[in-house]
Amino acid sequence: MANIVKAHKRTQHYERMSEALAQHAIKWALQTGMLLDNARKMNTAADWENWLKEKCNGMSLKTAERYVNFAKALSVPALHPESRDTHVALSSSLHQAFIVTGVVKPTSIDKPPRK
């Protein structure tokens, strides 16, 4: 029984840690998106992808677009911003926050944010 309790406590501990780390990832994704959006505005469309590969260690265009779209989704007032912001805050992963903001579409295995 002691092993079960110990395993359960460790599970709870790591779950809390993963949620805290997810919030850091969300914060940094937002920052990255804002920085990328500013950089994109200073480049022509033709130069953007080359600039991205050269200056961002080969970051893919798709990844950069996700960051930019995420930052834009959080900066534009929505009809119900409290709902969106709450769901982003409750997201247990960056991927889930991307789903909540509409940056990516959920798949059949994605679960909704905690309530």
Beta strands, then each sheet from edge to edge (+ up, - down):
end
